Amino acid sequence: MRKCRWSVVPALYPTVMVIAAALAAPTPGRAQDYPEHGVRIIVPTAAGGSIDATARIVAGKLTALWGRPVVIENRPGANMIIGAEAAARAAPDGYTLLIAHDGTMAINPVVYRNLSYQPQRDFEPVVWLTSIPEALLVHEALPARSVGELIALARERPGKLNHATGGTATLLALELFKAMAGIDVTSVPFRGGAPAVTAVMAGEVEMIFADLATAHAGMASGRLRTLAVTTRERVPRLPDVPTMHESGVPGYDVATWIATFAPAGTPPAIVSEIGAGMRGALAAPDVKDKLEALNMQVRGGSGEELRALLAADIAKWDRLVKERNIRIAQ
């Protein structure tokens, strides 16, 4: 039997070499090459709020770490739905990310039954960035110096007091307060937390629930009175401010978290690179100092921790809305 010998025809050598070189060359979008160009972070609120502040602080450090521009694109509107939709539709290549909070990702799916995006389906969790307590604040002219006095005033004027709502997170904080205190307060929507705080500072609206990072400038202005924080424990930087639980609304407990998400389908290796970069940024002392100065607690949680947090919060808020029959106009 003749032995079969394989050989490469000399004329094919150039073709073979080209194929081999192509296989050996780095593939665009591979993790070891990330980022090859600038990265866009969508923030679904107006500039100036806690999400925007977190994103800008982290993006500034990432620009230095990666040597590529990391830019913020504010896409406010429709209780953060517009920005989240834009991020969900983006190419899953790691170059468009979403930084959002629990209102966008855990509360919107509960209060908007026909939501155009589904956080657990349309996004890949990347990093749990920060946690922030919220506070109940009123304009200085309002004759209420405690939560108890505010409740009494609201009962005297049912539906007359107005609340500046910057998104579904603050809206649900208000709705929970109304349900637990047995009062009626009117919600006035704004295109993000910062414009909502500004409206209360100007006296256009009487009260607001806002996370402490968003409320920071208003609290420092002297035009807002801080009645209580929304967490079960007092905030170390505000030791004299009571909790809602202590102030006559037993069991009230609300906090905000902010995190990074990538569009679903983003390669796991790219998600890992983004997560490593963001955790590196959070670990930088100057970043940590800036975030903590805004009353934020730096987390740096993994994508899996964020996935579990998101699932738990969606279940929590869904249960709360159903148990208390909270209705939100849509």
C-alpha contacts under 8 A as a table, 3 or more apart, distances in Angstrom:
res1	aa1	res2	aa2	distance
8	V	12	L	6.81
8	V	13	Y	7.27
9	V	12	L	5.47
9	V	13	Y	7.07
10	P	13	Y	5.36
11	A	14	P	7.14
12	L	15	T	5.34
12	L	16	V	6.22
13	Y	16	V	5.12
13	Y	17	M	6.09
14	P	17	M	5.09
14	P	18	V	6.18
15	T	18	V	5.14
15	T	19	I	6.29
16	V	19	I	5.21
16	V	20	A	6.15
17	M	20	A	5.08
17	M	21	A	6.06
18	V	21	A	5.12
18	V	22	A	6.12
19	I	22	A	5.08
19	I	23	L	6.24
20	A	23	L	5.17
20	A	24	A	6.21
21	A	24	A	5.07
21	A	25	A	6.02
22	A	25	A	5.17
23	L	26	P	7.99
26	P	30	R	7.14
26	P	33	D	7.75
27	T	30	R	5.66
28	P	33	D	7.33
29	G	33	D	6.55
29	G	34	Y	6.37
29	G	35	P	7.80
29	G	36	E	7.59
29	G	93	D	6.86
29	G	270	I	7.82
30	R	33	D	5.52
30	R	34	Y	6.52
30	R	269	A	7.75
30	R	270	I	7.20
31	A	34	Y	5.19
31	A	269	A	5.52
31	A	270	I	5.08
31	A	273	E	6.54
33	D	36	E	5.98
34	Y	270	I	7.10
34	Y	273	E	7.29
35	P	38	G	7.07
35	P	39	V	7.48
35	P	66	W	7.08
35	P	68	R	7.14
35	P	95	Y	7.75
36	E	68	R	7.71
37	H	68	R	5.96
37	H	69	P	7.47
38	G	68	R	5.25
38	G	69	P	4.73
38	G	70	V	5.69
38	G	71	V	7.55
38	G	95	Y	7.12
39	V	68	R	7.48
39	V	69	P	6.41
39	V	70	V	4.74
39	V	71	V	6.38
39	V	94	G	7.68
39	V	95	Y	4.62
39	V	96	T	6.12
39	V	97	L	7.79
40	R	70	V	5.84
40	R	71	V	5.07
40	R	72	I	6.06
40	R	73	E	6.90
40	R	95	Y	5.94
40	R	96	T	4.82
40	R	97	L	6.29
41	I	55	A	7.60
41	I	70	V	7.16
41	I	71	V	6.11
41	I	72	I	4.96
41	I	73	E	6.07
41	I	96	T	5.78
41	I	97	L	4.73
41	I	98	L	5.52
41	I	99	I	6.68
42	I	72	I	6.01
42	I	73	E	4.84
42	I	74	N	5.97
42	I	75	R	6.73
42	I	83	G	6.52
42	I	84	A	7.89
42	I	87	A	6.63
42	I	96	T	7.19
42	I	97	L	6.09
42	I	98	L	4.85
42	I	99	I	6.36
43	V	46	A	7.77
43	V	51	I	6.85
43	V	52	D	6.23
43	V	55	A	7.49
43	V	72	I	6.86
43	V	73	E	6.03
43	V	74	N	4.83
43	V	75	R	6.02
43	V	76	P	7.51
43	V	83	G	6.49
43	V	98	L	6.24
43	V	99	I	5.59
43	V	100	A	6.40
44	P	74	N	5.95
44	P	75	R	4.77
44	P	76	P	4.80
44	P	77	G	7.33
44	P	80	M	4.80
44	P	81	I	7.21
44	P	82	I	6.81
44	P	83	G	4.16
44	P	84	A	6.18
44	P	98	L	7.98
44	P	99	I	7.80
44	P	100	A	6.73
45	T	49	G	7.46
45	T	51	I	7.42
45	T	52	D	7.18
45	T	74	N	6.03
45	T	75	R	5.95
45	T	76	P	4.03
45	T	77	G	6.88
45	T	80	M	6.04
45	T	83	G	7.50
45	T	191	R	6.61
45	T	192	G	4.98
45	T	193	G	7.58
46	A	49	G	6.98
46	A	52	D	7.41
46	A	74	N	5.87
46	A	75	R	6.95
46	A	76	P	5.22
46	A	191	R	6.30
46	A	192	G	5.32
46	A	193	G	7.67
46	A	194	A	7.11
46	A	195	P	7.63
47	A	52	D	5.61
47	A	53	A	7.81
47	A	74	N	6.55
47	A	194	A	7.22
48	G	52	D	5.84
48	G	53	A	6.25
48	G	193	G	7.93
48	G	194	A	5.38
48	G	214	T	7.21
49	G	52	D	5.33
49	G	53	A	6.05
49	G	192	G	7.06
49	G	193	G	5.44
49	G	194	A	4.72
49	G	213	A	7.12
49	G	214	T	4.61
50	S	53	A	5.04
50	S	54	T	6.05
50	S	193	G	7.73
50	S	211	D	7.34
50	S	213	A	5.13
50	S	214	T	4.78
51	I	54	T	5.22
51	I	55	A	6.09
51	I	99	I	6.85
51	I	100	A	6.13
51	I	101	H	6.81
51	I	258	I	6.63
52	D	55	A	5.10
52	D	56	R	6.10
52	D	74	N	7.83
53	A	56	R	5.27
53	A	57	I	6.18
54	T	57	I	5.31
54	T	58	V	6.17
54	T	258	I	7.97
54	T	291	L	7.08
55	A	58	V	5.27
55	A	59	A	5.81
55	A	72	I	7.25
55	A	99	I	6.50
56	R	59	A	4.99
56	R	60	G	5.99
56	R	72	I	6.85
57	I	60	G	5.39
57	I	61	K	6.71
57	I	287	V	6.52
57	I	290	K	7.57
57	I	291	L	7.79
58	V	61	K	5.35
58	V	62	L	6.19
58	V	278	M	7.07
58	V	281	A	6.12
58	V	282	L	6.96
58	V	287	V	7.05
59	A	62	L	4.94
59	A	63	T	6.08
59	A	70	V	5.50
59	A	71	V	6.89
59	A	72	I	7.64
60	G	63	T	5.30
60	G	64	A	6.73
60	G	70	V	7.15
61	K	64	A	5.20
61	K	65	L	6.21
61	K	281	A	5.62
61	K	287	V	7.45
62	L	65	L	4.87
62	L	66	W	5.73
62	L	67	G	7.83
62	L	70	V	6.77
62	L	277	G	6.76
62	L	278	M	6.96
62	L	281	A	6.17
63	T	66	W	5.42
63	T	67	G	5.46
63	T	68	R	5.31
63	T	69	P	5.12
63	T	70	V	5.41
64	A	67	G	5.34
64	A	68	R	7.45
65	L	277	G	7.50
65	L	281	A	7.72
66	W	277	G	7.83
74	N	83	G	7.55
75	R	80	M	7.77
75	R	82	I	6.47
75	R	83	G	4.68
76	P	79	N	7.64
76	P	80	M	5.79
76	P	82	I	6.51
76	P	83	G	6.12
76	P	191	R	5.96
76	P	192	G	6.79
77	G	80	M	5.45
77	G	81	I	6.73
77	G	82	I	5.80
77	G	83	G	7.48
77	G	191	R	5.43
77	G	192	G	7.62
78	A	81	I	5.35
78	A	82	I	6.18
78	A	191	R	7.60
79	N	82	I	7.84
79	N	104	T	7.55
79	N	166	G	7.38
79	N	167	G	4.74
79	N	168	T	6.05
79	N	191	R	7.28
79	N	192	G	7.67
80	M	83	G	5.70
80	M	84	A	6.37
80	M	104	T	5.96
80	M	167	G	6.82
80	M	192	G	7.96
81	I	84	A	5.17
81	I	85	E	5.94
81	I	104	T	7.14
82	I	85	E	5.25
82	I	86	A	6.34
83	G	86	A	5.16
83	G	87	A	6.37
84	A	87	A	5.14
84	A	88	A	6.12
84	A	98	L	7.12
84	A	104	T	7.38
84	A	117	Y	7.42
85	E	88	A	5.07
85	E	89	R	6.26
85	E	116	S	7.06
85	E	117	Y	6.13
86	A	89	R	5.30
86	A	90	A	6.34
87	A	90	A	5.17
87	A	96	T	6.77
87	A	97	L	6.52
87	A	98	L	5.97
87	A	262	A	7.70
87	A	263	P	6.48
88	A	117	Y	7.01
88	A	122	D	5.89
88	A	123	F	6.60
88	A	262	A	7.94
88	A	263	P	5.22
88	A	264	A	7.40
89	R	263	P	7.32
90	A	96	T	6.44
90	A	263	P	6.59
91	A	94	G	7.87
91	A	95	Y	7.84
91	A	96	T	7.24
91	A	263	P	7.15
92	P	95	Y	7.71
92	P	96	T	7.60
92	P	262	A	7.13
92	P	263	P	5.17
92	P	264	A	6.40
92	P	265	G	5.49
92	P	266	T	4.32
92	P	267	P	7.56
93	D	96	T	7.39
93	D	266	T	5.43
93	D	267	P	7.17
93	D	270	I	7.68
94	G	97	L	6.77
94	G	262	A	6.70
94	G	263	P	7.95
94	G	266	T	6.22
94	G	267	P	8.00
94	G	270	I	6.28
94	G	271	V	7.00
94	G	274	I	7.61
96	T	262	A	7.04
96	T	263	P	7.74
97	L	260	T	6.96
97	L	261	F	5.94
97	L	262	A	4.90
97	L	263	P	7.07
98	L	260	T	5.68
98	L	261	F	5.12
98	L	262	A	6.24
99	I	258	I	6.98
99	I	259	A	5.60
99	I	260	T	4.51
99	I	261	F	6.35
100	A	103	G	7.91
100	A	104	T	6.15
100	A	105	M	7.21
100	A	258	I	5.61
100	A	259	A	5.76
100	A	260	T	6.63
100	A	261	F	7.87
101	H	104	T	5.60
101	H	105	M	6.46
101	H	256	T	6.79
101	H	257	W	5.42
101	H	258	I	4.15
101	H	259	A	6.13
102	D	105	M	5.03
102	D	106	A	4.91
102	D	107	I	6.30
102	D	169	A	6.82
102	D	256	T	6.23
102	D	257	W	5.72
102	D	258	I	6.63
102	D	310	L	7.72
102	D	313	D	7.90
103	G	106	A	5.77
103	G	107	I	4.75
103	G	108	N	6.04
103	G	167	G	6.80
103	G	168	T	5.22
103	G	169	A	4.15
103	G	170	T	7.80
103	G	256	T	7.95
104	T	107	I	6.27
104	T	108	N	5.50
104	T	168	T	7.25
104	T	169	A	7.66
105	M	108	N	6.19
105	M	109	P	6.96
105	M	119	P	5.66
105	M	310	L	7.31
106	A	109	P	6.14
106	A	110	V	7.15
106	A	119	P	7.71
106	A	310	L	6.06
106	A	311	A	7.75
106	A	313	D	5.84
106	A	314	I	4.72
106	A	317	W	7.53
107	I	110	V	5.20
107	I	111	V	6.36
107	I	168	T	6.51
107	I	169	A	6.58
107	I	172	L	7.96
107	I	313	D	7.93
107	I	314	I	6.49
107	I	317	W	6.48
107	I	318	D	7.97
108	N	111	V	5.31
108	N	112	Y	5.60
108	N	115	L	7.43
108	N	168	T	6.48
109	P	112	Y	5.48
109	P	113	R	6.40
109	P	115	L	6.32
109	P	118	Q	6.76
109	P	119	P	7.73
109	P	314	I	7.46
110	V	113	R	6.43
110	V	314	I	6.89
110	V	317	W	6.82
110	V	318	D	5.44
110	V	321	V	7.78
111	V	321	V	7.98
111	V	328	I	6.88
112	Y	115	L	5.25
112	Y	330	Q	7.56
115	L	118	Q	6.95
117	Y	122	D	6.52
118	Q	121	R	5.34
118	Q	122	D	5.57
118	Q	123	F	7.80
119	P	122	D	5.35
119	P	123	F	5.45
120	Q	123	F	6.11
120	Q	124	E	7.65
120	Q	307	R	7.99
120	Q	310	L	7.95
120	Q	311	A	7.80
121	R	264	A	7.06
122	D	263	P	6.16
122	D	264	A	4.95
123	F	261	F	6.04
123	F	262	A	5.56
123	F	263	P	4.56
123	F	264	A	4.32
124	E	261	F	5.55
124	E	262	A	5.04
124	E	263	P	5.89
124	E	264	A	5.08
124	E	265	G	7.52
124	E	266	T	7.31
124	E	303	G	7.84
125	P	260	T	6.60
125	P	261	F	4.71
125	P	262	A	6.55
125	P	303	G	4.87
125	P	304	E	7.23
125	P	306	L	6.04
125	P	307	R	5.88
126	V	259	A	7.56
126	V	260	T	5.41
126	V	261	F	5.18
126	V	262	A	6.72
126	V	271	V	6.32
126	V	272	S	7.66
126	V	274	I	7.34
126	V	275	G	5.60
126	V	302	S	6.62
126	V	303	G	4.37
126	V	306	L	7.29
127	V	259	A	5.68
127	V	260	T	5.22
127	V	261	F	7.24
127	V	275	G	5.80
127	V	278	M	7.27
127	V	279	R	7.52
127	V	300	G	6.16
127	V	301	G	5.56
127	V	302	S	5.21
127	V	303	G	5.21
127	V	306	L	6.50
128	W	257	W	7.65
128	W	258	I	6.49
128	W	259	A	4.42
128	W	260	T	6.52
128	W	299	R	6.13
128	W	300	G	5.44
128	W	301	G	4.60
128	W	302	S	6.45
128	W	303	G	7.14
128	W	305	E	7.49
128	W	306	L	5.50
129	L	257	W	7.57
129	L	258	I	5.63
129	L	259	A	4.88
129	L	260	T	7.06
129	L	282	L	7.65
129	L	298	V	6.20
129	L	299	R	5.24
129	L	300	G	5.10
129	L	301	G	6.76
130	T	257	W	5.65
130	T	258	I	5.30
130	T	259	A	6.94
130	T	296	M	6.10
130	T	297	Q	5.37
130	T	298	V	4.63
130	T	299	R	5.03
130	T	300	G	7.26
131	S	255	A	7.17
131	S	256	T	5.67
131	S	257	W	4.25
131	S	258	I	6.38
131	S	296	M	5.76
131	S	297	Q	5.13
131	S	298	V	6.76
131	S	299	R	7.01
132	I	211	D	6.18
132	I	212	L	6.55
132	I	213	A	7.21
132	I	255	A	5.96
132	I	256	T	5.07
132	I	257	W	6.10
132	I	295	N	6.56
132	I	296	M	4.88
132	I	297	Q	6.31
133	P	211	D	5.70
133	P	212	L	6.07
133	P	229	V	6.81
133	P	230	T	6.41
133	P	231	T	6.07
133	P	235	V	7.63
133	P	254	V	7.24
133	P	255	A	4.71
133	P	256	T	6.15
133	P	295	N	7.73
133	P	296	M	7.73
134	E	209	F	6.61
134	E	210	A	5.30
134	E	211	D	3.74
134	E	212	L	5.39
134	E	229	V	5.72
134	E	230	T	5.31
134	E	231	T	7.21
134	E	254	V	6.97
134	E	255	A	5.81
134	E	256	T	6.97
135	A	209	F	5.60
135	A	210	A	5.61
135	A	211	D	6.02
135	A	212	L	6.37
135	A	226	T	6.88
135	A	227	L	7.43
135	A	228	A	5.63
135	A	229	V	4.13
135	A	230	T	5.54
136	L	207	M	7.40
136	L	208	I	5.91
136	L	209	F	4.65
136	L	210	A	6.78
136	L	226	T	6.11
136	L	227	L	5.65
136	L	228	A	5.42
136	L	229	V	6.26
136	L	230	T	7.27
137	L	207	M	5.68
137	L	208	I	5.41
137	L	209	F	6.37
137	L	210	A	7.73
137	L	224	L	6.16
137	L	225	R	5.43
137	L	226	T	4.50
137	L	227	L	5.73
137	L	228	A	7.47
138	V	142	L	6.65
138	V	144	A	7.89
138	V	200	V	7.26
138	V	206	E	5.63
138	V	207	M	4.18
138	V	208	I	6.41
138	V	224	L	5.55
138	V	225	R	5.26
138	V	226	T	6.71
138	V	227	L	7.43
139	H	142	L	5.63
139	H	200	V	5.94
139	H	201	M	6.29
139	H	203	G	6.24
139	H	205	V	7.71
139	H	206	E	5.37
139	H	207	M	6.23
139	H	223	R	6.14
139	H	224	L	4.71
139	H	225	R	6.14
140	E	143	P	7.85
140	E	222	G	7.79
140	E	223	R	5.34
140	E	224	L	5.19
140	E	225	R	5.61
141	A	203	G	7.98
142	L	206	E	6.75
143	P	149	E	7.98
143	P	150	L	7.98
144	A	147	V	7.42
144	A	149	E	5.06
144	A	150	L	5.10
144	A	153	L	7.44
145	R	149	E	6.39
145	R	150	L	7.40
145	R	225	R	7.52
145	R	227	L	6.66
146	S	149	E	5.21
146	S	150	L	6.28
146	S	227	L	5.33
146	S	228	A	7.80
146	S	247	S	7.54
147	V	150	L	4.99
147	V	151	I	6.16
147	V	227	L	5.94
147	V	228	A	7.08
147	V	244	M	7.44
147	V	247	S	5.90
147	V	248	G	7.18
148	G	151	I	5.16
148	G	152	A	6.27
148	G	247	S	6.62
148	G	248	G	6.38
149	E	152	A	5.04
149	E	153	L	6.11
150	L	153	L	5.03
150	L	154	A	6.10
151	I	154	A	5.08
151	I	155	R	6.24
151	I	181	A	6.97
151	I	183	I	6.95
152	A	155	R	5.16
152	A	156	E	6.35
153	L	156	E	5.06
153	L	157	R	6.24
154	A	157	R	5.02
154	A	158	P	5.59
154	A	159	G	7.53
154	A	160	K	7.51
154	A	161	L	6.51
154	A	183	I	6.18
154	A	184	D	6.73
154	A	185	V	6.97
155	R	158	P	5.40
155	R	183	I	5.94
155	R	184	D	7.41
157	R	160	K	5.32
157	R	161	L	6.94
158	P	161	L	7.36
158	P	183	I	6.92
158	P	184	D	5.24
158	P	185	V	6.78
159	G	162	N	7.67
159	G	184	D	5.02
159	G	185	V	4.84
159	G	186	T	5.55
160	K	185	V	6.63
160	K	186	T	6.86
161	L	185	V	5.37
161	L	186	T	6.21
161	L	206	E	6.48
161	L	207	M	7.80
162	N	185	V	5.87
162	N	186	T	4.77
162	N	187	S	5.84
162	N	188	V	6.55
162	N	205	V	5.55
162	N	206	E	5.60
162	N	207	M	6.42
163	H	174	L	7.86
163	H	185	V	6.78
163	H	186	T	5.99
163	H	187	S	4.80
163	H	188	V	5.81
163	H	205	V	6.21
163	H	206	E	6.32
163	H	207	M	4.91
163	H	208	I	5.22
163	H	209	F	7.88
164	A	187	S	6.20
164	A	188	V	5.07
164	A	189	P	6.14
164	A	190	F	6.82
164	A	196	A	5.14
164	A	197	V	7.20
164	A	199	A	7.22
164	A	200	V	6.93
164	A	205	V	6.11
164	A	206	E	7.75
164	A	207	M	6.41
164	A	208	I	5.23
164	A	209	F	7.80
165	T	168	T	7.64
165	T	170	T	5.93
165	T	171	L	5.67
165	T	187	S	6.17
165	T	188	V	5.71
165	T	189	P	4.73
165	T	190	F	5.82
165	T	192	G	7.75
165	T	193	G	7.17
165	T	196	A	6.13
165	T	208	I	6.91
165	T	209	F	7.66
166	G	170	T	6.42
166	G	171	L	7.50
166	G	189	P	6.13
166	G	190	F	5.00
166	G	191	R	5.94
166	G	192	G	4.13
166	G	193	G	4.15
166	G	194	A	7.45
166	G	195	P	7.36
166	G	196	A	5.48
167	G	170	T	5.76
167	G	171	L	6.14
167	G	189	P	7.44
167	G	190	F	7.47
167	G	191	R	7.52
167	G	192	G	6.08
167	G	193	G	6.94
168	T	171	L	4.69
168	T	172	L	5.86
169	A	172	L	5.37
169	A	173	A	6.28
169	A	256	T	7.71
170	T	173	A	4.91
170	T	174	L	6.20
170	T	208	I	7.88
170	T	209	F	5.55
170	T	210	A	6.24
171	L	174	L	5.09
171	L	175	E	6.17
171	L	187	S	7.44
171	L	209	F	7.98
172	L	175	E	4.81
172	L	176	L	5.95
173	A	176	L	5.24
173	A	177	F	6.27
173	A	209	F	6.77
173	A	254	V	6.89
174	L	177	F	5.03
174	L	178	K	6.15
174	L	209	F	6.72
175	E	178	K	5.03
175	E	179	A	6.11
175	E	326	I	6.70
176	L	179	A	5.12
176	L	180	M	6.06
176	L	326	I	7.74
177	F	180	M	5.22
177	F	181	A	5.82
177	F	249	V	7.81
177	F	252	Y	7.66
178	K	181	A	5.28
178	K	182	G	5.51
178	K	183	I	4.97
178	K	184	D	6.14
178	K	185	V	7.09
179	A	182	G	5.28
179	A	183	I	6.98
179	A	324	R	6.94
179	A	326	I	7.59
180	M	249	V	6.70
180	M	252	Y	7.98
181	A	249	V	6.55
188	V	205	V	7.98
189	P	196	A	7.77
190	F	193	G	7.34
190	F	195	P	6.33
190	F	196	A	5.54
191	R	195	P	6.59
191	R	196	A	7.53
192	G	195	P	5.86
192	G	196	A	6.43
193	G	196	A	5.03
193	G	197	V	6.20
193	G	210	A	6.91
193	G	214	T	6.31
194	A	197	V	5.21
194	A	198	T	6.22
194	A	214	T	6.00
194	A	215	A	7.62
195	P	198	T	4.97
195	P	199	A	6.20
196	A	199	A	5.16
196	A	200	V	6.59
196	A	208	I	7.68
197	V	200	V	5.23
197	V	201	M	6.23
197	V	208	I	7.13
197	V	210	A	7.59
197	V	214	T	7.55
197	V	215	A	6.42
197	V	218	G	6.61
198	T	201	M	4.99
198	T	202	A	6.19
198	T	218	G	7.28
199	A	202	A	5.09
199	A	203	G	6.34
199	A	204	E	5.31
199	A	205	V	6.01
200	V	203	G	5.00
200	V	204	E	5.73
200	V	205	V	4.81
200	V	206	E	5.88
200	V	207	M	6.31
200	V	208	I	7.18
200	V	224	L	7.59
201	M	204	E	7.67
201	M	218	G	6.45
201	M	223	R	5.68
201	M	224	L	6.27
202	A	205	V	7.77
203	G	206	E	6.37
210	A	214	T	6.37
210	A	215	A	5.85
211	D	214	T	5.54
211	D	215	A	6.12
211	D	255	A	7.70
211	D	256	T	6.84
212	L	215	A	4.92
212	L	216	H	5.68
212	L	294	L	6.87
212	L	295	N	6.04
212	L	296	M	7.77
213	A	216	H	5.18
213	A	294	L	4.72
213	A	295	N	5.95
213	A	296	M	6.81
214	T	217	A	7.38
215	A	218	G	5.29
215	A	219	M	6.02
216	H	219	M	5.26
216	H	220	A	6.25
216	H	294	L	6.67
217	A	220	A	5.11
217	A	221	S	6.15
218	G	221	S	5.07
218	G	222	G	7.08
218	G	223	R	6.75
218	G	224	L	6.09
219	M	222	G	6.01
219	M	223	R	7.18
219	M	224	L	5.66
219	M	225	R	7.17
219	M	226	T	7.18
221	S	224	L	7.14
222	G	225	R	7.31
226	T	229	V	7.98
226	T	241	V	7.32
227	L	241	V	6.91
227	L	242	P	7.38
228	A	241	V	5.63
228	A	242	P	5.07
228	A	243	T	5.00
228	A	244	M	5.54
228	A	247	S	7.41
229	V	234	R	6.98
229	V	235	V	7.44
229	V	241	V	6.77
229	V	242	P	6.39
229	V	243	T	4.75
229	V	244	M	6.07
230	T	243	T	5.82
230	T	244	M	5.48
230	T	245	H	7.78
230	T	252	Y	6.79
230	T	253	D	5.47
230	T	254	V	5.26
230	T	255	A	6.75
231	T	234	R	6.90
231	T	243	T	6.38
231	T	244	M	7.39
231	T	252	Y	7.42
231	T	253	D	4.75
231	T	254	V	5.48
231	T	255	A	6.17
232	R	243	T	6.27
232	R	244	M	7.53
232	R	245	H	6.32
232	R	251	G	7.67
232	R	252	Y	7.15
232	R	253	D	5.48
233	E	243	T	6.68
234	R	238	L	7.20
234	R	239	P	6.25
234	R	241	V	7.03
234	R	242	P	6.35
234	R	243	T	5.95
235	V	238	L	5.21
235	V	239	P	6.00
235	V	241	V	7.77
236	P	239	P	5.38
237	R	295	N	7.32
238	L	241	V	5.61
239	P	242	P	7.72
242	P	246	E	6.18
242	P	247	S	6.65
243	T	246	E	5.13
243	T	247	S	6.18
244	M	247	S	4.86
244	M	248	G	6.67
244	M	249	V	5.57
244	M	250	P	7.11
244	M	252	Y	6.03
244	M	253	D	7.63
245	H	248	G	6.11
245	H	249	V	4.95
245	H	250	P	4.25
245	H	251	G	5.56
245	H	252	Y	5.40
245	H	253	D	7.44
246	E	249	V	7.00
246	E	250	P	6.76
247	S	250	P	7.68
249	V	252	Y	5.93
259	A	306	L	7.71
262	A	266	T	6.64
262	A	271	V	7.43
263	P	266	T	6.06
266	T	270	I	6.87
266	T	271	V	6.66
267	P	270	I	5.34
267	P	271	V	6.35
268	P	271	V	4.95
268	P	272	S	6.09
269	A	272	S	5.03
269	A	273	E	6.33
270	I	273	E	5.03
270	I	274	I	6.24
271	V	274	I	5.15
271	V	275	G	6.09
272	S	275	G	5.06
272	S	276	A	6.10
273	E	276	A	5.13
273	E	277	G	6.20
274	I	277	G	5.15
274	I	278	M	6.18
275	G	278	M	5.16
275	G	279	R	6.06
275	G	302	S	7.39
275	G	303	G	7.65
276	A	279	R	5.23
276	A	280	G	6.07
277	G	280	G	5.03
277	G	281	A	6.24
278	M	281	A	4.94
278	M	282	L	6.20
278	M	300	G	7.85
279	R	282	L	5.03
279	R	283	A	6.16
279	R	300	G	5.46
280	G	283	A	5.15
280	G	284	A	6.62
281	A	284	A	5.42
281	A	287	V	6.83
282	L	285	P	7.94
282	L	287	V	5.93
282	L	288	K	6.07
282	L	298	V	7.13
282	L	300	G	6.66
283	A	287	V	7.23
283	A	288	K	6.58
284	A	287	V	5.38
284	A	288	K	6.22
285	P	288	K	5.06
285	P	289	D	6.05
286	D	289	D	5.11
286	D	290	K	6.22
287	V	290	K	5.19
287	V	291	L	6.25
288	K	291	L	5.30
288	K	292	E	6.05
288	K	298	V	6.80
289	D	292	E	5.22
289	D	293	A	6.03
290	K	293	A	5.20
290	K	294	L	6.77
291	L	294	L	5.28
291	L	295	N	6.87
291	L	296	M	5.45
291	L	297	Q	7.35
291	L	298	V	7.15
292	E	295	N	4.96
292	E	296	M	4.83
292	E	297	Q	6.13
292	E	298	V	7.28
293	A	296	M	7.21
301	G	305	E	5.84
301	G	306	L	6.53
302	S	305	E	5.14
302	S	306	L	6.21
303	G	306	L	4.99
303	G	307	R	6.06
304	E	307	R	4.91
304	E	308	A	6.28
305	E	308	A	5.21
305	E	309	L	6.15
306	L	309	L	4.94
306	L	310	L	6.02
307	R	310	L	5.22
307	R	311	A	6.31
308	A	311	A	5.21
308	A	312	A	6.13
309	L	312	A	5.18
309	L	313	D	6.09
310	L	313	D	5.25
310	L	314	I	6.15
311	A	314	I	5.29
311	A	315	A	6.31
312	A	315	A	5.22
312	A	316	K	6.12
313	D	316	K	4.84
313	D	317	W	6.02
314	I	317	W	5.41
314	I	318	D	5.95
315	A	318	D	5.16
315	A	319	R	6.09
316	K	319	R	5.26
316	K	320	L	6.21
317	W	320	L	4.94
317	W	321	V	6.06
318	D	321	V	5.27
318	D	322	K	6.25
319	R	322	K	5.25
319	R	323	E	5.94
320	L	323	E	5.19
320	L	324	R	6.01
320	L	325	N	7.99
320	L	326	I	7.98
321	V	324	R	5.51
321	V	325	N	5.53
321	V	326	I	4.99
321	V	327	R	7.71
322	K	325	N	4.94
322	K	326	I	6.82
